[in-house]
Amino acid sequence: MRSHRLLALAIGVCLLVPALALAQGTPRDPDEYADYIAPYIGVNFGGDLFKSGVYEEFGKDNPRAMGLAVGFWGKGMISGELDFCYNPEFFGPKEIASNNDLMTVTASFVINPTIDFGSQRIRPYFLVGGGLMRARIEDFKILGKDVKNKGVVDVGGGVQYYFHPRIGVRADIRYFMGVGADDSKDSGWGWIEDWNYFRATIGVAFTF
């Protein structure tokens, strides 16, 4: 239920912001406060990863996500972003696996127009990129200890709304797909067939 509310909020922001952009205003310098740092929270859901029987058996659904995005907008519509995300208790509650998590580090290519209205601005964006995914499980009653590293591809988009030259809000949704050599049967991860899932987040953006 909490994940559905978060997703609904993100969609609402995405729908509201373009309407506000129709307001007239004084354009700003496109290079002013172009880069940003954005801490966020959210949830993971959907895709093939969460269809695995392990989630139904252990009652673990929609694990939390928390992270930090650092963007370098550049002078035009093309820019880049680094994203660091930590997902605690990704594979189940502590009663099943005392310590378990999944971390992703990605670098993405971003297309992002800027819409100004008065002292405010909106930056919708689309991104695609990739990086590293690291899954860790300790004291799992089925598997024991294990760590798995894979490549990851991410694609998605969102919107940033700046109500102040240096402060704004950010809604983001993206799809992650684990890639690389599949040795899950050899390493004990055979209960996960596909490393694909969605992540929805909301956060605050600080420009500099």
C-alpha positions as CSV (number, residue, x, y, z in Angstrom):
1,M,0.0,0.0,0.0
2,R,2.8,2.4,0.9
3,S,4.5,1.8,-2.5
4,H,1.2,2.5,-4.3
5,R,0.9,5.8,-2.5
6,L,4.4,6.8,-3.4
7,L,3.9,5.9,-7.1
8,A,0.7,7.8,-7.2
9,L,2.4,10.8,-5.7
10,A,5.2,10.6,-8.3
11,I,2.7,10.4,-11.1
12,G,0.7,13.3,-9.7
13,V,3.8,15.5,-9.7
14,C,4.6,14.5,-13.3
15,L,1.1,15.5,-14.4
16,L,0.9,18.7,-12.4
17,V,4.2,20.2,-13.3
18,P,3.7,20.6,-17.1
19,A,0.4,22.4,-16.4
20,L,2.2,24.9,-14.2
21,A,4.8,25.5,-16.9
22,L,2.2,27.3,-19.0
23,A,2.5,30.3,-16.7
24,Q,4.3,33.3,-18.1
25,G,7.5,34.5,-16.5
26,T,11.0,35.9,-17.0
27,P,13.5,33.4,-18.4
28,R,16.6,32.6,-16.4
29,D,20.2,32.0,-17.4
30,P,20.1,28.3,-18.5
31,D,23.6,27.8,-16.9
32,E,22.5,29.2,-13.5
33,Y,22.5,26.5,-10.8
34,A,22.6,23.8,-13.5
35,D,24.2,20.9,-11.5
36,Y,22.4,19.2,-8.6
37,I,22.6,16.7,-5.8
38,A,19.4,14.9,-4.8
39,P,19.0,12.5,-1.9
40,Y,15.9,10.3,-2.3
41,I,13.8,7.4,-0.8
42,G,11.5,5.0,-2.5
43,V,10.5,1.4,-3.2
44,N,11.3,-1.4,-5.6
45,F,8.6,-3.4,-7.3
46,G,7.4,-5.3,-10.3
47,G,9.5,-6.8,-13.1
48,D,10.6,-10.4,-13.0
49,L,12.7,-10.3,-9.8
50,F,9.8,-10.0,-7.4
51,K,7.9,-12.9,-9.1
52,S,10.3,-15.2,-7.4
53,G,8.7,-17.6,-5.0
54,V,11.1,-16.5,-2.2
55,Y,9.3,-13.2,-1.8
56,E,5.9,-14.9,-1.4
57,E,7.2,-17.5,1.0
58,F,8.9,-15.0,3.3
59,G,6.3,-12.2,3.0
60,K,8.8,-9.7,1.7
61,D,7.4,-7.3,-0.8
62,N,8.4,-3.8,-2.2
63,P,11.8,-3.4,-0.4
64,R,12.8,0.1,0.4
65,A,15.3,2.1,-1.6
66,M,17.4,5.1,-0.5
67,G,20.2,6.8,-2.3
68,L,21.8,9.9,-3.8
69,A,21.9,11.2,-7.4
70,V,24.4,13.7,-8.6
71,G,23.7,15.4,-11.9
72,F,25.8,17.5,-14.3
73,W,23.2,19.2,-16.6
74,G,25.7,20.9,-18.9
75,K,24.8,23.9,-21.1
76,G,22.1,22.2,-23.3
77,M,19.6,19.4,-23.2
78,I,22.2,16.6,-22.9
79,S,23.8,15.8,-19.6
80,G,24.9,13.0,-17.2
81,E,24.0,11.6,-13.8
82,L,25.6,9.4,-11.2
83,D,23.2,7.4,-9.0
84,F,24.1,5.5,-5.8
85,C,21.3,3.4,-4.3
86,Y,21.2,1.1,-1.3
87,N,18.3,-1.3,-0.8
88,P,18.2,-2.8,2.7
89,E,16.5,-6.2,3.4
90,F,16.2,-6.6,-0.3
91,F,15.8,-10.4,-0.1
92,G,13.8,-10.8,3.0
93,P,13.3,-9.8,6.6
94,K,16.1,-10.1,9.2
95,E,14.4,-13.2,10.6
96,I,15.3,-15.0,7.4
97,A,18.6,-13.4,6.4
98,S,20.2,-11.4,9.2
99,N,22.0,-9.1,6.8
100,N,21.0,-8.7,3.2
101,D,21.0,-5.9,0.7
102,L,21.4,-4.9,-2.9
103,M,23.4,-1.9,-4.1
104,T,23.5,-0.3,-7.5
105,V,25.9,2.3,-8.9
106,T,25.0,3.7,-12.3
107,A,26.1,6.4,-14.7
108,S,23.4,7.6,-17.1
109,F,23.1,9.6,-20.2
110,V,20.3,12.2,-19.7
111,I,18.1,14.3,-22.0
112,N,16.5,17.1,-20.1
113,P,14.8,20.3,-21.4
114,T,14.3,23.2,-19.1
115,I,11.0,25.0,-18.8
116,D,11.0,28.4,-17.0
117,F,8.1,30.3,-15.5
118,G,8.9,33.3,-13.4
119,S,11.4,32.5,-10.7
120,Q,10.5,28.8,-10.9
121,R,11.5,26.1,-13.4
122,I,10.8,22.5,-14.4
123,R,13.2,19.9,-15.8
124,P,11.6,16.8,-17.1
125,Y,14.1,14.2,-18.1
126,F,14.7,10.8,-19.8
127,L,17.8,8.7,-19.0
128,V,19.5,5.5,-20.0
129,G,22.7,4.1,-18.6
130,G,24.4,1.3,-16.7
131,G,26.8,0.3,-14.0
132,L,27.3,-2.3,-11.2
133,M,24.9,-4.3,-9.1
134,R,26.0,-6.0,-5.8
135,A,23.8,-8.4,-3.9
136,R,24.7,-9.6,-0.5
137,I,23.2,-12.2,1.8
138,E,24.5,-13.4,5.2
139,D,23.2,-16.3,7.3
140,F,20.4,-17.2,5.0
141,K,18.9,-20.4,6.3
142,I,18.7,-21.8,2.8
143,L,21.9,-20.5,1.1
144,G,24.3,-19.5,3.9
145,K,26.6,-16.6,3.0
146,D,26.9,-15.3,-0.5
147,V,27.7,-12.2,-2.6
148,K,26.8,-11.7,-6.2
149,N,28.1,-9.0,-8.5
150,K,26.5,-8.3,-11.9
151,G,26.3,-5.5,-14.4
152,V,23.1,-3.5,-14.6
153,V,21.3,-1.4,-17.2
154,D,18.8,1.3,-16.2
155,V,16.3,3.2,-18.2
156,G,13.7,5.7,-16.9
157,G,12.8,9.3,-16.4
158,G,11.2,11.8,-14.1
159,V,10.8,15.5,-13.4
160,Q,12.5,18.1,-11.1
161,Y,10.5,21.1,-10.0
162,Y,12.4,24.0,-8.6
163,F,10.3,26.4,-6.6
164,H,13.6,28.1,-5.5
165,P,16.8,28.7,-7.5
166,R,18.6,26.2,-5.3
167,I,15.9,23.9,-4.0
168,G,13.4,21.6,-5.7
169,V,11.6,18.3,-5.5
170,R,12.3,15.3,-7.7
171,A,10.1,12.3,-8.8
172,D,11.8,9.5,-10.6
173,I,10.9,6.0,-11.9
174,R,13.3,3.6,-13.6
175,Y,13.7,0.0,-14.7
176,F,16.8,-2.0,-13.7
177,M,18.0,-5.1,-15.6
178,G,20.8,-7.2,-14.3
179,V,23.2,-8.3,-17.0
180,G,26.4,-10.4,-17.2
181,A,27.4,-14.1,-17.0
182,D,24.6,-16.1,-15.3
183,D,26.3,-18.4,-12.8
184,S,23.3,-18.4,-10.4
185,K,23.0,-22.2,-10.3
186,D,26.7,-22.6,-9.3
187,S,26.6,-19.9,-6.7
188,G,23.3,-20.8,-5.1
189,W,21.2,-18.0,-6.5
190,G,19.1,-20.3,-8.7
191,W,15.9,-19.2,-7.0
192,I,16.2,-15.9,-8.8
193,E,15.7,-16.3,-12.5
194,D,15.8,-12.7,-13.7
195,W,17.3,-9.7,-12.1
196,N,14.8,-7.2,-13.4
197,Y,12.7,-4.7,-11.4
198,F,11.3,-1.2,-11.1
199,R,12.3,1.6,-8.7
200,A,10.1,4.6,-7.8
201,T,11.6,7.4,-5.7
202,I,10.9,10.9,-4.5
203,G,13.4,13.3,-3.1
204,V,14.8,16.8,-2.7
205,A,17.2,18.4,-5.2
206,F,19.8,21.0,-4.3
207,T,21.4,22.9,-7.2
208,F,24.9,24.3,-7.3
